[in-house]
Amino acid sequence: MSQTVSHNNLSPALRARKFIGSMMPPRMKRAIVRTPAYLNLLRYTAPNIFRPSVRISTRAQGWLRELRENGIVRIEPEMFHSVADYLDRAYFGKLAGRTNHNLDGGQFEDKRLFTIDGSSDNFRAFGVVMTCEISLLDNGLAPMLRNPDIAGVIYNYYHRQPYYRNQPRIQFTDVKADSRVELGNDYHVDRFRQVSAMLLVSDQTVNDTHMEYLLGSHQRSLMKTGFEMTYEECRRWAQSAPERIFHLIGKKGTLFIYDTTGVHCRNLIPNSRRKVFIWTVTTGHHVEQFLDRTTDWPELAQCPPHVRHMFGQLDTNRKN
């Protein structure tokens, strides 16, 4: 037999808490519940008072202004077209037509390199036929992953040192006419204060599969929305300001850097393909385990400190 606890049986302290809670607006109650999470996040978001910024070029200062204002910046393809060509040749070309997407160092000129297949039936259902983790150590990626201006933009955006959060990945999407695009097209937000980058390794137009980003949505009030938002909440945000939807399209080699706090989604379009390279940083939170290590990486010593420290979690959070 179930029993109902009478309000009179509660302790005075608990009765007082319930009474005060009943008088509070819902928004205030949500804020109080979230306070421990907010306090924990301060560890990773407080500016570095001793070194809040690093020197970057005039061009990079323009990228930073755009990232701060819109939550996303588009960097023209001539800067990283060679990196896209390298990825196309060294990875996508090697893996084309293979059912096994796991490659080890023996299949690369550099023995430190690899690909780790991360595909799943769920991904394949909506057209992602290949997604692989690759190495941060690849010298062919150095013009981007060890670029002082790119690292400096993110450092100055945070006002503190950023770190790579996980292994970067390559992804090939081939959306067929019967692909279940509804499985992968939801507007959403990712980790708070996480910055990601997407390099186009193929030309993408608005008629091809591409990503969409709601400009300015990275500035949303956490007191109102919390760290996370439901798919339905994100969809309402996007539908309320369609003129603010930014399409991540362009020529091969175009790079986008964006704050994943903002509302974004895949736009999966049947009968289209896309090849991209994606990497992610945070200021030290939600870091995953790495396959790379820095102990056999002499090239890193040649980088400026704020670039070297981007790789500071590799050995600390290394897979066995």
Backbone hydrogen bonds, N-H to C=O, Kabsch-Sander energy under -0.5 kcal/mol:
donor,donor_aa,acceptor,acceptor_aa,energy
5,V,3,Q,-0.5
6,S,4,T,-0.6
9,N,6,S,-1.3
10,L,7,H,-1.1
15,R,11,S,-2.6
16,A,12,P,-2.3
17,R,13,A,-2.1
18,K,14,L,-2.4
19,F,15,R,-2.3
20,I,16,A,-2.7
21,G,17,R,-2.7
22,S,18,K,-2.0
23,M,19,F,-1.0
23,M,20,I,-0.6
24,M,20,I,-0.8
24,M,21,G,-0.6
28,M,25,P,-0.5
29,K,25,P,-2.0
30,R,26,P,-2.5
31,A,27,R,-1.9
32,I,28,M,-2.1
33,V,29,K,-2.3
34,R,30,R,-1.8
35,T,31,A,-0.7
35,T,32,I,-0.9
37,A,34,R,-0.5
38,Y,34,R,-2.2
39,L,35,T,-2.8
40,N,36,P,-2.1
41,L,37,A,-2.0
42,L,38,Y,-1.1
43,R,40,N,-1.2
44,Y,41,L,-1.7
45,T,41,L,-0.8
45,T,42,L,-0.5
46,A,42,L,-1.8
48,N,159,H,-2.9
49,I,47,P,-1.0
61,Q,57,S,-1.8
62,G,58,T,-1.3
63,W,59,R,-1.4
64,L,60,A,-2.4
65,R,61,Q,-2.1
66,E,62,G,-1.9
67,L,63,W,-2.5
68,R,64,L,-2.5
69,E,65,R,-2.1
70,N,66,E,-2.9
71,G,66,E,-0.6
71,G,67,L,-1.8
72,I,66,E,-0.6
73,V,257,I,-2.2
75,I,73,V,-0.5
75,I,255,L,-3.4
79,M,76,E,-1.3
80,F,77,P,-0.6
81,H,77,P,-1.1
84,A,80,F,-2.1
85,D,81,H,-2.5
86,Y,82,S,-2.2
87,L,83,V,-2.6
88,D,84,A,-2.5
89,R,85,D,-2.2
90,A,86,Y,-3.5
91,Y,87,L,-2.0
92,F,87,L,-1.9
93,G,88,D,-2.2
95,L,91,Y,-2.4
96,A,92,F,-1.2
98,R,95,L,-2.0
101,H,99,T,-0.7
103,L,101,H,-0.7
103,L,115,T,-1.4
107,Q,104,D,-2.0
108,F,105,G,-1.7
111,K,109,E,-0.6
113,L,110,D,-1.8
115,T,103,L,-2.2
116,I,133,E,-2.1
117,D,115,T,-0.5
118,G,131,T,-3.4
124,R,120,S,-2.6
125,A,121,D,-1.7
126,F,122,N,-0.8
126,F,123,F,-1.1
127,G,124,R,-1.0
128,V,123,F,-2.1
129,V,127,G,-1.3
129,V,172,F,-1.2
130,M,172,F,-1.6
132,C,170,I,-2.3
133,E,116,I,-2.4
134,I,168,P,-2.5
135,S,114,F,-0.6
138,D,135,S,-0.6
141,L,138,D,-1.6
142,A,139,N,-0.8
144,M,141,L,-1.8
145,L,141,L,-2.8
146,R,142,A,-2.0
147,N,144,M,-1.3
151,A,147,N,-2.7
152,G,148,P,-2.1
153,V,149,D,-2.5
154,I,150,I,-1.7
155,Y,151,A,-2.4
156,N,152,G,-2.8
157,Y,153,V,-1.8
158,Y,154,I,-2.1
159,H,155,Y,-2.2
160,R,155,Y,-1.4
163,Y,282,T,-3.2
164,Y,310,M,-3.1
165,R,280,T,-2.6
166,N,280,T,-0.7
169,R,278,I,-2.6
170,I,132,C,-2.3
171,Q,276,V,-2.3
172,F,130,M,-2.9
173,T,274,R,-3.0
174,D,127,G,-3.2
175,V,272,S,-2.5
176,K,174,D,-0.8
179,S,176,K,-1.4
180,R,125,A,-2.5
181,V,179,S,-1.8
183,L,180,R,-1.9
184,G,181,V,-1.3
185,N,181,V,-0.7
188,H,264,H,-2.6
190,D,260,T,-2.5
194,Q,191,R,-1.4
195,V,281,V,-2.3
196,S,258,Y,-2.7
197,A,279,W,-2.6
198,M,256,F,-2.6
199,L,277,F,-3.0
200,L,198,M,-0.5
200,L,254,T,-2.6
201,V,275,K,-3.0
202,S,275,K,-0.6
204,Q,250,G,-2.9
208,D,205,T,-1.9
210,H,267,N,-1.6
211,M,248,L,-0.6
212,E,265,C,-2.7
213,Y,246,F,-2.3
214,L,263,V,-2.9
215,L,213,Y,-0.9
215,L,244,R,-2.6
216,G,70,N,-2.4
217,S,214,L,-2.0
219,Q,216,G,-1.7
220,R,217,S,-1.2
222,L,220,R,-0.6
224,K,221,S,-0.6
225,T,221,S,-2.3
226,G,222,L,-2.3
234,C,230,T,-2.5
235,R,231,Y,-2.6
236,R,232,E,-2.2
237,W,233,E,-2.0
238,A,234,C,-2.3
239,Q,235,R,-2.6
240,S,236,R,-1.7
241,A,237,W,-0.6
241,A,238,A,-0.8
244,R,241,A,-2.2
245,I,242,P,-1.4
246,F,213,Y,-3.2
248,L,211,M,-2.9
248,L,246,F,-0.5
249,I,247,H,-1.8
250,G,204,Q,-2.1
253,G,200,L,-3.1
254,T,251,K,-2.0
255,L,75,I,-2.1
256,F,198,M,-2.3
257,I,73,V,-2.1
258,Y,196,S,-2.8
259,D,71,G,-2.8
260,T,194,Q,-2.7
260,T,258,Y,-0.6
262,G,259,D,-1.8
264,H,188,H,-2.3
265,C,212,E,-2.0
266,R,184,G,-0.6
267,N,210,H,-3.0
268,L,266,R,-0.5
269,I,267,N,-0.6
271,N,175,V,-2.3
272,S,175,V,-1.0
272,S,269,I,-0.5
274,R,173,T,-2.2
276,V,171,Q,-2.3
277,F,199,L,-2.0
278,I,169,R,-3.0
279,W,197,A,-1.8
281,V,195,V,-3.1
282,T,163,Y,-2.0
288,E,165,R,-2.7
290,F,317,N,-2.9
297,W,294,T,-1.4
300,L,297,W,-1.1
301,A,298,P,-1.0
302,Q,299,E,-1.4
303,C,300,L,-2.0
307,V,304,P,-1.1
308,R,304,P,-2.6
309,H,305,P,-2.8
310,M,307,V,-1.0
311,F,308,R,-1.6
312,G,309,H,-2.0
314,L,311,F,-1.4
317,N,313,Q,-2.5
318,R,315,D,-0.8
319,K,290,F,-3.2
